[in-house]
Amino acid sequence: MAPTVLAVDPHNPDPALIARAAALLAAGNLVAFPTETVYGLGANALNADAVAKIFAAKGRPAWNPVIAHVADTAGARALTSMWPRSAQILADRFWPGPLTMVLPKRDVVPDVATAGLDAVAVRVPSHPVALALLRVFGGPIAAPSANRFTQVSPTTAAHVVSSLGERVSLVLDGGPCTVGIESTVIDLAGEIPTVLRPSMITRAQLEDALQQPVHNASPKPITIGDNGTVSGQRSPGMAERHYAPSADVWLFDVGQRDEMIRALVALPGTDDVAPIVALLFGATAKLVLPHTTVHSMPTAPDAYARALYAALHSADEQHARLVVIERPPDHDAWTGVRDRLARASR
């Protein structure tokens, strides 16, 4: 059974539709809605039972915290026990927008939302539908990406329905997401600001705003204590395999295209074999092989990010047996995209 899908004007959301979604959230139900990054699977962030439904619907492990979306800085401060000057600087510069900050939490935030950690991830989204929903609901909304765990994140309402189906009560369809990959996450709970998940707001931009160095997080393994508690991840999106299509993913660098073609030609296959999908860098990219669909990916980082998940969803819709992806440049502006590609290929 498919969920109810309501089309909402992304620039001027219908108050009646927003009120319907807010009422479902208040009753402890799950509502999917668009943000500028990806579609979120929303629940009342202060209701432990409602947040637990997110984990059940996604098949998400308990060690993976979720982001609390809020309408404004005051909403974020209500969830955090410390609000350093660095948080205010970044809020003034980047909110509303695709930046998540991790800060010490207040007791009002249930442990299920933070994976039992002492810190909460908060952000103010910029999508008009998300902001309207937050304001009418009147509280924080926990909302990881609205898809099954490790699968490709949704950037359209159709992606949500395909992945979650009846596991979600309502989907607000506000059109395609404008950023296209998840937010940058920065940890401000320690002495040194640290990027936990890179994305379209870059480390260089954060350093410029803060006027101090910002570190990148070192990979930290999941650990299980003697009492069965799990720890190790302070941010969503840090699992080794994530954002992945059903098919295997091969990555190759610019300049290795001929080598990749030889590897593809050597693959066994028949006339009715499942297709190969290739994401090649640049509008003039060509790859003429049987049973191969080519996506010519944009050369600008923001446009590439908007196109990436749609291309990976297309591979799933074609039941591709293999996805080959030409890596974009190893520059700061591409760090978020390259992170998603690396995790999709593991």
matplotlib code that plots the C-alpha trace (Angstrom):
import matplotlib.pyplot as plt

x = [0.0, 1.4, 1.5, -0.6, 1.4, 0.4, 1.8, 2.9, 4.0, 7.7, 7.6, 4.2, 3.1, -0.6, -1.2, -4.0, -1.6, 1.2, -1.3, -2.3, 1.3, 2.0, -1.1, 0.3, 3.6, 2.0, 0.1, 3.4, 3.4, 6.1, 5.9, 8.4, 9.1, 11.6, 14.6, 17.1, 19.5, 17.3, 13.9, 13.7, 11.7, 10.3, 9.1, 8.6, 12.2, 11.1, 9.0, 11.2, 8.5, 8.0, 11.8, 12.0, 9.6, 12.2, 14.7, 12.2, 11.0, 14.5, 16.1, 18.6, 20.9, 20.6, 24.2, 23.4, 22.1, 19.6, 19.5, 17.0, 15.6, 14.5, 12.8, 15.5, 18.5, 16.2, 14.9, 18.5, 19.5, 16.5, 18.0, 21.6, 23.2, 26.0, 25.9, 29.5, 30.4, 31.4, 27.9, 26.4, 28.9, 28.0, 24.3, 24.5, 26.5, 24.9, 21.4, 18.9, 21.0, 22.8, 24.9, 24.4, 26.1, 26.8, 26.6, 26.1, 22.4, 19.8, 18.0, 14.8, 16.3, 15.7, 18.7, 17.2, 17.7, 21.4, 22.3, 22.9, 25.5, 25.8, 25.5, 22.7, 22.9, 20.8, 20.1, 17.8, 16.8, 16.2, 13.4, 10.2, 8.1, 10.4, 10.4, 6.6, 6.2, 8.6, 6.8, 3.4, 4.5, 6.1, 9.0, 12.0, 11.6, 14.0, 14.5, 17.2, 16.9, 13.6, 15.0, 16.0, 19.4, 22.5, 20.4, 20.5, 19.0, 15.8, 15.7, 12.1, 8.9, 8.9, 12.2, 10.7, 7.6, 9.8, 12.1, 9.7, 6.2, 3.6, 6.2, 5.5, 2.1, 2.4, 4.8, 4.8, 5.9, 7.8, 9.6, 13.3, 15.8, 18.0, 21.3, 20.9, 23.3, 23.1, 24.3, 27.8, 28.1, 30.5, 31.2, 31.5, 31.3, 35.1, 37.9, 38.6, 35.8, 35.8, 33.9, 32.3, 30.6, 31.7, 29.3, 28.6, 29.6, 33.3, 35.9, 37.5, 34.2, 33.9, 37.4, 36.8, 33.7, 35.3, 38.7, 40.4, 41.4, 38.8, 39.8, 38.5, 37.4, 39.4, 37.5, 36.3, 35.1, 31.9, 32.5, 30.3, 30.7, 30.4, 26.8, 25.8, 25.9, 27.1, 29.2, 31.5, 29.5, 28.8, 27.1, 24.7, 26.2, 29.5, 28.8, 31.4, 28.8, 26.1, 24.2, 24.6, 22.6, 21.8, 24.5, 28.2, 29.9, 33.3, 35.2, 37.9, 39.9, 40.0, 42.6, 41.6, 38.6, 40.3, 41.4, 37.8, 36.4, 38.7, 37.5, 33.9, 34.4, 36.0, 32.9, 30.8, 27.4, 24.6, 22.0, 19.5, 22.0, 21.2, 22.6, 25.7, 25.3, 28.2, 28.5, 31.1, 32.5, 31.8, 29.0, 30.8, 31.5, 31.0, 31.1, 29.8, 29.3, 26.4, 23.9, 25.4, 23.6, 25.7, 25.0, 27.1, 27.6, 28.0, 31.4, 30.3, 30.2, 26.7, 25.2, 26.9, 25.5, 22.0, 22.3, 24.1, 21.4, 18.9, 21.4, 22.0, 18.2, 18.0, 20.5, 18.3, 15.2, 17.0, 18.1, 21.7, 24.3, 27.1, 27.6, 30.9, 31.7, 34.5, 35.6, 35.4, 38.5, 40.2, 39.5, 37.9, 34.6, 34.2, 34.9, 31.3, 30.5, 33.7, 32.8, 29.4, 31.0, 33.5, 30.8, 28.6, 31.4, 32.2]
y = [0.0, 3.4, 6.3, 9.5, 11.9, 15.6, 18.0, 21.2, 24.4, 24.6, 28.4, 29.0, 26.0, 25.5, 26.1, 23.4, 20.8, 21.8, 21.7, 18.2, 17.0, 18.8, 17.0, 13.6, 14.5, 15.6, 12.2, 10.3, 9.4, 9.7, 12.3, 12.7, 16.2, 18.0, 19.9, 21.6, 18.7, 15.5, 14.4, 13.8, 11.1, 13.2, 12.5, 14.5, 14.8, 15.0, 11.8, 8.8, 6.4, 8.4, 8.7, 4.9, 4.5, 6.2, 3.6, 0.8, 2.2, 2.7, -0.4, 2.1, 0.7, 2.3, 3.5, 6.0, 9.4, 11.5, 15.3, 17.5, 20.1, 23.3, 26.5, 29.0, 29.5, 29.7, 26.2, 24.9, 26.5, 24.9, 21.5, 22.2, 22.8, 24.9, 27.5, 28.7, 31.8, 29.5, 28.1, 31.6, 32.7, 29.6, 30.0, 33.7, 32.8, 29.5, 29.1, 28.5, 26.1, 22.8, 22.9, 20.7, 21.5, 18.9, 20.3, 19.1, 18.2, 19.0, 16.2, 17.0, 15.3, 11.5, 9.2, 7.3, 10.4, 10.8, 7.1, 7.5, 10.2, 13.4, 15.6, 16.4, 17.3, 20.4, 22.3, 24.9, 23.9, 26.5, 24.7, 26.7, 23.5, 22.3, 25.7, 26.0, 22.5, 23.3, 26.6, 25.0, 21.9, 24.2, 21.9, 20.0, 17.4, 14.5, 13.7, 11.5, 10.8, 9.2, 5.9, 2.4, 2.4, 2.5, 3.0, 6.1, 9.1, 10.5, 13.8, 13.5, 12.3, 9.3, 8.2, 8.2, 6.1, 3.6, 3.1, 3.3, 2.7, 2.2, 2.7, 6.4, 8.0, 11.0, 12.4, 16.1, 16.5, 19.8, 18.9, 18.0, 19.0, 21.9, 20.9, 17.1, 15.6, 15.7, 18.6, 19.3, 18.2, 20.1, 19.0, 22.0, 20.1, 19.9, 22.4, 22.1, 22.4, 19.2, 18.3, 14.9, 14.7, 16.8, 18.3, 21.5, 23.9, 23.3, 23.2, 26.4, 28.2, 27.2, 28.3, 31.6, 32.1, 31.1, 32.5, 29.5, 26.0, 23.3, 19.7, 16.7, 13.8, 10.6, 7.4, 5.9, 2.3, 1.2, -0.2, -2.5, -2.3, -5.2, -4.2, -4.3, -0.5, 0.7, 3.9, 5.4, 7.7, 11.3, 12.1, 10.4, 9.4, 8.1, 4.4, 2.9, 1.8, 4.4, 6.2, 3.1, 1.7, -2.0, -2.7, -2.9, 0.5, 0.9, 4.2, 5.3, 8.4, 10.8, 9.5, 5.8, 5.7, 3.5, 1.1, 1.0, 0.4, -2.6, -4.0, -3.6, -5.3, -8.2, -8.7, -11.8, -11.1, -12.0, -10.1, -10.1, -9.2, -6.4, -3.1, -1.2, 2.4, 4.8, 8.3, 10.1, 13.5, 16.2, 17.1, 15.6, 12.2, 9.2, 5.5, 3.3, -0.2, -2.7, -2.6, 0.6, 3.7, 6.8, 9.8, 12.8, 14.5, 18.3, 19.8, 22.3, 20.8, 22.1, 20.9, 17.5, 17.1, 17.9, 15.2, 12.5, 10.7, 11.0, 9.1, 6.4, 6.0, 5.6, 2.8, 1.0, 1.5, -0.2, -3.0, -2.3, -5.0, -2.5, 1.3, 2.8, 6.3, 8.7, 10.6, 14.4, 16.5, 16.1, 19.7, 21.2, 22.1, 18.4, 16.8, 16.2, 14.5, 12.4, 11.3, 10.1, 8.3, 6.6, 5.3, 4.1, 2.0, 0.1]
z = [0.0, -1.0, 1.3, 0.8, -1.4, -1.3, -3.9, -2.2, -3.9, -2.9, -3.0, -1.4, 0.7, 1.3, 5.0, 5.1, 3.7, 6.2, 9.1, 8.0, 8.1, 11.4, 13.0, 11.9, 13.5, 16.7, 16.8, 16.7, 13.0, 10.3, 7.6, 4.7, 3.5, 1.3, 2.5, 0.2, 0.7, 0.5, 1.5, 5.3, 7.2, 10.0, 13.5, 16.7, 17.9, 21.5, 21.4, 21.9, 20.6, 17.4, 16.8, 17.2, 14.4, 12.1, 13.0, 12.4, 9.0, 7.7, 9.1, 10.7, 13.4, 16.8, 16.8, 14.0, 15.4, 13.6, 13.0, 14.8, 12.3, 13.9, 12.6, 13.9, 16.2, 19.3, 18.5, 18.3, 21.6, 23.3, 22.5, 23.4, 26.8, 25.4, 22.6, 21.9, 19.9, 17.1, 16.8, 16.6, 14.0, 11.8, 12.4, 11.3, 8.2, 7.0, 8.5, 7.1, 5.0, 4.6, 7.7, 10.7, 14.1, 16.8, 20.3, 23.9, 24.3, 26.9, 28.7, 26.8, 23.7, 23.9, 23.8, 20.8, 18.7, 19.6, 19.7, 23.4, 23.0, 25.0, 21.9, 19.5, 15.8, 14.8, 11.7, 10.2, 6.7, 4.0, 2.0, 2.3, 2.9, 5.6, 7.4, 7.1, 8.6, 11.5, 12.3, 12.3, 14.2, 16.8, 17.8, 16.5, 13.9, 13.7, 10.0, 8.5, 4.8, 3.8, 2.5, 3.7, 5.5, 3.2, 0.1, -2.2, -0.5, -2.0, -3.9, -5.1, -3.5, -5.9, -4.5, -1.0, -2.1, -3.9, -0.9, 2.1, 0.7, 3.5, 6.2, 6.0, 6.7, 4.4, 1.8, 1.1, -2.6, -2.9, -6.1, -6.6, -3.9, -4.9, -3.2, -3.7, -1.1, 2.7, 4.8, 6.0, 9.7, 12.0, 15.6, 18.0, 21.2, 21.5, 21.6, 17.8, 15.3, 13.3, 10.1, 10.6, 7.2, 4.3, 1.9, -0.2, 2.6, 2.6, 5.3, 3.7, 4.0, 7.7, 8.4, 6.7, 8.9, 12.2, 11.4, 12.9, 11.7, 11.2, 11.3, 9.3, 11.4, 11.4, 10.7, 14.0, 14.2, 15.7, 19.2, 21.3, 25.1, 27.5, 28.3, 24.7, 24.2, 20.8, 20.3, 17.8, 15.5, 16.5, 13.1, 10.6, 7.3, 8.7, 7.9, 5.6, 3.1, 2.5, -0.3, -2.4, -5.3, -5.5, -8.1, -7.4, -7.9, -9.6, -9.3, -11.6, -12.1, -15.0, -17.4, -16.7, -19.0, -21.6, -18.9, -17.6, -21.0, -21.4, -18.1, -19.1, -22.5, -20.7, -18.5, -19.4, -20.8, -23.1, -25.2, -22.3, -19.5, -17.0, -18.1, -17.0, -16.0, -16.4, -14.8, -16.8, -15.9, -18.4, -20.9, -23.9, -22.2, -24.6, -23.9, -26.7, -25.3, -25.6, -22.7, -21.3, -20.2, -19.9, -17.7, -18.6, -15.3, -14.8, -14.3, -11.6, -8.0, -7.1, -10.4, -10.0, -6.5, -7.7, -10.4, -8.5, -6.6, -9.5, -11.6, -9.0, -8.6, -12.3, -12.1, -9.5, -11.7, -14.6, -12.3, -13.4, -12.7, -12.4, -12.0, -13.1, -12.0, -13.1, -10.1, -10.2, -9.2, -5.8, -4.8, -1.7, -3.5, -4.5, -1.1, -0.3, -3.6, -3.5, 0.0, -1.2, -4.2, -1.9, 0.5, -2.4, -3.8, -0.6]

ax = plt.figure().add_subplot(projection="3d")
ax.plot(x, y, z, "-o")
ax.set_aspect("equal")
plt.show()
